[in-house]
Amino acid sequence: MAEIVRTFDWSSTPLGPITNWPSPLRTVVNLMLESDFPKAIAWGPDLITIHNDAFLPILGEKPSAVGRPFSQVWSEAWDIIGPIAQDAFAGESTFIEDFPLIIERSSAPEQAYFTFCYSPIRGDDGQVMGMMDTVIETTQGVVARQTEAVLHKELAHRIKNVMAVTGAVVNSTLRHARTLDEARESIGNRLAALGKAQDMVTDIGQGSELSQLIRTGLAPYRLDWDRIGLSGPLVNLPSTQVIPFSLIIYELATNAAKYGALSSADGHLNISWSISEQRQFSFRWKEGGLSGLREASRTGFGSQLLTRIAPAYFRGQASIDLRITGMEYLLTGQILTD
C-alpha cells in the first residue's frame, strides 16, 4: 500500500499532489502505513480515503478505496457509521466493540462485526482535518459466542426432554409390570431404544430423517425386509419429536414381532406417512396377512405410549385398530420446530 500511495495520482482528488499535503497528513499517513494494525484515514470535507495493507481484508472484494470518499467506500452502511464519523470531525473520539454492520464486500451482503475507534486528526492550528479509523473485525468471535450460546440452550433443552421421556418410561413400566424381571427387561429395552434415538439426534444435528428412524427401529428384524414396505416423503423431525417417534417404532415393532405381522411367515407390514405444506403429519402402521390376530399379553404402558403419550409430542392423536388380519395404528398431528 505504501507503493500505491506514493504512485497514486492524487492530483485527481481534493487532496492534490503529495508534495502539497500538510505535514500532519504526511505524518499520520507514514505512521499508518508502517502499522500492522488495520487503519484507514478519511481526510478533509470529502473524506478521501487512504489505508494500509492490514486494512485490505476489511475491504474484501470492494473496488480500490484509495482516493475515494470514505462515505462512498462504505455507502451501504453510511447511514449508521456516518454519524460516528461526524462525531470524529467534531473532535470526539468513539470506541465501539463488536459493532454489527451489514456490509457488501463480496457477491452478497453479509452480517459482520467490528471493534473500531474513530479518532480525530488535528492540523497545526488544532482544527480537525480528518479522522483515523483503527479497526479489527470480530465477526468470527461474535458468531462463535452466539453459536456456543445456542448449543448450550439446545443441550439444556435436549437433556430436559430426555429426562422427561425417561421418567415416563420408567414410572409407567413399573406401574404395569407384573414382575420385577418383566419390569427390568421392559425398562432396559425401552431405554435402549431411547438411547439409539438420542444417538441419531446427536449424529445428525437438530433432528433426524423419519425413514432412517424407522429403519433403525426395525433393524433387529432386517431379515424380514422383504415383507416390510415403506412409503412417504422426506420428513426431518426436530429433536423434540425424534425420541417419542423412535419409541413408537420400538413399541410397534416389538408387538409385531411378538403377536403380529413379524411373528408369522405369512404376515406383512406396510408403513406410510405424509406431510402437508402446513406441516400436518400423518403416519400409518398397517399389518396384514394374519389368519387370526394374537392378543397382546395385556394393555399397559405400550398402549398408553402409542395412544396418549407420544401423540402429545405431535399435538395430535392416535388410534389402534385390532383386526383379524392384523393391527393398524394411525398417528396424526404436526411436525414442530425446535
N, C-alpha and C positions, 0 to 999 in steps of 0.2 A: 504493500500500500504506500510505503514511502516513495517508491519509484513512480507510482501512479500519480501521487500528489505532486511530485516535482515536475512531471511531464504533462499534466493536465492543462488544457487551455483555459486558465482562469479568467482571461480577458473576456470570455463569453459570458461571464457571470457577474453579478453585482460586486463581487469581491475584487475584481480586477487582477492584474498580474501579481505574482507572489512578491515581486520587488516592491510593490506599493502597499503591502499588507502592514497594518500597525504591529508594533513589537509585541503587544500582549497576544495577538492572534498567532504570530510566528512561534512564540514561546510555548503556548499551550498545544499547538499542533505538533511541535517537536517532542514534547513530553508525551503526548497521546500516542504518537507513532512508535515510541520506544516501549510503551507499556504492553505487557502480555495479558492485561485485563480488557475485556470488551469495552470500547469507548467510542463515542461519536460526538462531534461538535456541530452545533447549529448556530451559525453566525449571522448577525445583522437582522434587520427587519424581515428579510426574505428567508431567514433560517437556512442558509446554504449549508449543506452537509459535507463534512469531512470525517472520515473514520479510520480506524486501524485494522490490522489483519484479524485480530481477535473478534472483531465485530461482524465479520463475514458470515459465520454460522447463524447469527441472529437474523440476518437478511435472507438467508436461504437462496431461493431462485429468483428473488426480485431483481429488476434491472439495476444496473450500477447506480448507487446512491450518491456518488461523489459529484459535487457541484449542483445537486438538485435540492429544492426546498425540503426540509425535514417533514413538513406537513404533507408534501406530495409523496414522499417515500412511504409514509405511514398513513396514507389517506383513509384506509379502511377503518382505522382506529382513532383518527384525529379528533373526532367529537368527544372522545374520552380522555386522550392524553394531551390534547391541545390546551385545555385549561391548566394542566400541570405545568406545561411549558410556559404559559403566560405568567404563572407564579414565579418561575425562574427568572424571566426577563423583568419581573417586578422586584427582583432582588431576594426572593425567598427560595431556599433550598428545600427539596422534597425527597424523602426516602420512603419507599414502599416495598414491602416484602410480598412475594407470591401474588403479584397483581395479575388478575385474569384478563386476557385480551383475545378477541377473535381476530386473527391476522391472516393475510394472504401472501404466502411466500413460496407456494408450490402450485399444484394443479387445482387445489380446492382450499376453501377457508378451513382453518384449524383453530382449536382451542389451545392456547399456550399461556404460560405463567412466567412472570419475570420479577426479579428483585432488582430495583434500579434507584438511581439517585439523579435528579436533575439539579445541577448546581449552576448558579450564575457566574459568568466570566466578566470581569470588570476591566475597563480601559484605564489608561494612565490617569484620567480625570475622575475615576471612581464610578463612572456610569456603566451600567450593564450593557455589554456589547454582544454577548452571546450566551450560550449555555453548554455545559458538558453533560452528556448522557453516559453515566457509568452503569453498566447493566450486566446481569448474568441471568441466563434462562434457567428456571427451576421447574419446568414442566415435568420432567421425569420424576423428580422427587415428590411433587404435589400429587401426581397421578398414582405413584406408589403408595403414598399415605392414604389416598382415597380408596385404593384397591384393598389395602390392608384393613381399613375400617369396614368395608363391605364384607370381606372374608370373615372378620370377627363376628359381625352381625349374622352372617349366614351360618357360621359354625354354631353359635348360640341357638339359632333357630332350629337347626337340624338336631342338636342334642336334645332340646326340649321336645321336639316332635318324636324322636326315637324313644325317649323315656316314657312319653305318654302312651305310645303304642305298646311298648314293652310291659308297662304296668297293666294295661288292659288285657294283654295276652295271658300274663301270669295269673292275675286275680281271677279272671273268668274261667280259665282252665282248671284252677284249683277248686273253684266252686262246683264245677260239673264233673270232675273226675271221680270215679268210683273207688279207685285205689291209689295209693301213693305211687306205685310203679307206673300206673297209667298216666298219672299227672306228670311224673318225671319224663316219660317218653314224649308226651304231647308237648310239654313246655320246651324240651330240648329241640324237637323237630321244628316247632314254630319259631323259636329264636334263631335257629339255623337259617330258616327261610328269610327272616328279618335281616340277618347279617348279610346274606347274599344280596338282598335288595340294597342295603346300605353301601356295600362294595360297589355296586353299579352306579349309585349316585356319586360316590367319590371318584370313580374312574372316569365317568363321562362328564361330570360337572354339575350343572344346575338341575338336570333331570335325566331321564332315560327314555329310550325309544320303546314304545309299547310292545311291538312284536318281539324285540330282544328280551324283554322281561318275561314274556310268555314262554319263549324258547328256553330261557334259563330255568323257569319254574318246572318245565316239562322235561328237563334234561335227564332225570332218572328214568324216564320212560322212552328214551330215544329209540329203543328197538321197535317201538310201536308207531314210528313216524308215518309209515305208510297208511295208518288208519286215522291220522290226525290231519285235519285241513285248517289252514289259516288264511283269512282274507280280510283285508282292511287297509286303509291308507296309512301313510307315515304319521304317527302321533307321538310327540315328545311330551312326556309327563313331567311336571315340576317335581322337585324333591319332596314336597309335602304329600304328593299322591303316589309316589313310587312305592313306598313301603306298604301302605294299605292295599294297593293293587297287587303287589307281589304276594301278600298274604292271601288275597282272594284266589290267585292262581294255585298257591300251595294247597289251600283247603279243597278247591275243586278237583285238583289232580289227585290228591290223597283219597278223596271219596270215590273218584272214578276208578282208581286202582284197586280199592277195597271192595266196592259194591257196584260199580257202574261199567262204563264202556271199556275201560282199560283192564277190567278184571275178566273179560270174556274175549275169546278169539273172534267172535262174530261182532263185537262192539266196534263202533266208530265214533269219532268226535269231530265236530265242526265248530271252530271258533271264529267269530266275525265281529267287526266293530266299525263304527262310522263316526265322523265328526262334522259338524256344520260350520259355516262361516262364523257363526256366533259362538263357536266352541262348545256347542251342545254335543254331548257324547253318549254313545250307545254301545254296550258290549254284550255279546250273546255267547254263551257256552251251551252247546246243544249236543247231547249224547243220543245215540241211537243204535239199532241193531240187536237189542236185547229181547229175549223171549219173555222175560219176567224180571222186573226191577227188584233187586235185593234191597231190603230195608236196612238203613243205616243202624248202627248199634243203639244210638239214642240221639235225641235232639240236645245239643249243648252249645258250647262256645262257638264251634264251627258255624252252626246255623246263625247264631247272633252276629258273628263277624260278617257273614255273607249278606245278611238282610238288614242289619241295623248299623253296625259299627263302621264298616268300610264305606257304605253309601254316603254317610255323613261327610266324609272327606271329599266327596264329589258333589256335595249339595244336591243329592238326588235320592233315588230309591231303587230297590232291587226286589226281585221275586224269584222263588224257586217253584218249578212245576214238575212234580213227580209223575211220570207216565209209565205205562207197562213197558214201552220200548226204550225208555231212557229218561234221563233228567235234563231239564232245561233251566238255565239260570240267565236272567236278564238284569243288567245294571244300566240305568240311565242317570245322567247328571251333566256335569260341566267340567271341562278341563280348566283348571285355575292357573294363575300365575303366582310365582313365589313372591 
